[in-house]
Amino acid sequence: MPTRRTVLRTLAAGAGVAAVGVAGTQAFGGPTGAAAPAPREVDLKPGTGGADVVALQHLLTAYGHQTSADGDYGPLTERAVAKFQGARGLVKDGWAGPLTMKKMLDNGKVAAERGWGNRHTVRAVQTLLVDLGYAMAVDGDFGPLTQSSVEKHQSRCKLDASGTVTYTTWTYLFRPPRKPGGGFQKGPAVLVAQSGSGLATWAYDCGPAAFVALQLRMGRKPGRWTDVAHRGAAIDHARRTVLGMTNNTRGTGQIRDEVGLVAGFRRLGVEQARTGGFDDALAAVRAGGVSMLGGDLAVCARWNGRSTGSTLHWIALLDHSAKSGKYQVADSSSKHNELVWVTRSQLASFARSWGDSVCVQ
């Protein structure tokens, strides 16, 4: 039976797509008397890095699968995840997806609290707390400071401030909510269209064009950018220098390589980039961030006046209107060289052929 990763790579064997956004699918707060927040989905993918991966590695060791806590989700961590999966009847693909993480986190063995004896579990808690801005040593000692920090984070997320790291609290440590507007909407919403850019490799530049549009929306100046009239230089720089793509082949940043896009953002100094999915991409924009989403060019062609066959394509999501529920899209293939507002159902139709994303917290 093919693994999830094999299926995704097979689907992606054409052109390139991914998505970029700010993590978080729920806003802070809620009406008085509202139901307790539901657990959040945690999905950690091979090739990624950071505090989430360090915490995962500590948890694997806590479960008896010795893993170096180096923050690199490489082959050794994949093998440890596969061992954990095999012991629990899951597909052994090495991918710590939602089902695997639920098995790992929704377990009394990791329901850490003050005085908890497994220091590897406590280090996982402390690693995530430090990444969220709480000052403490990652020493494996669940003492008063760690308990106080857990309680503060639980209160901040509208959880029961028990000081015990239950399953729901674990998910809010891995995937904390963000305040609306707390993302990267700092710069102008600009369409960086391929048409008229003068690029010789027009067919392969939808990804780099969206990549440039997102940098502008994040308030960053892309390399070689002067103005939209001379966008070709910035697109080409992103394509060749940041994303490492060649003239005639699909390379880093293509749809089958969303992890490579994360690496591209990190080359720009955006350390919080991570992979996600369709819902993550839209939630990111609702939380004030930006996203790049992949799907079928033939679908978005209906938004922008073009007629084209099906091929994988990138679009940039720049804004969300709470009043209309629509999302602002910068589509580099647009015939009319203008931004458009589209519905969630239109985006879902577009993303049906792929729908994975890269999220920037």
Sequence and secondary structure as in RCSB ss.txt:
>XXXX:A:sequence
MPTRRTVLRTLAAGAGVAAVGVAGTQAFGGPTGAAAPAPREVDLKPGTGGADVVALQHLLTAYGHQTSADGDYGP
LTERAVAKFQGARGLVKDGWAGPLTMKKMLDNGKVAAERGWGNRHTVRAVQTLLVDLGYAMAVDGDFGPLTQSSV
EKHQSRCKLDASGTVTYTTWTYLFRPPRKPGGGFQKGPAVLVAQSGSGLATWAYDCGPAAFVALQLRMGRKPGRW
TDVAHRGAAIDHARRTVLGMTNNTRGTGQIRDEVGLVAGFRRLGVEQARTGGFDDALAAVRAGGVSMLGGDLAVC
ARWNGRSTGSTLHWIALLDHSAKSGKYQVADSSSKHNELVWVTRSQLASFARSWGDSVCVQ
>XXXX:A:secstr
   HHHHHHHHTSSS    EE   SS S   TT          B TT BSHHHHHHHHHHHHTT     SSB SH
HHHHHHHHHHHTTT   SS B HHHHHHHHSSGGG B TT S HHHHHHHHHHHHHTT     SS   HHHHHHH
HHHHHHTTS   S B HHHHHHHHS    TT SSTTS      STTS  TTGGG HHHHHHHHHHHHTT   TT 
  GGGHHHHHHHIIIIIS   SSS  TTSGGGHHHHHHHHHHTT TTEEEE HHHHHHHHHTT  EEEEEEHHHH
HHHHT      EEEEEEEEE TTT  EEEE TT SS   EEE HHHHHHHHTT   EEEE 
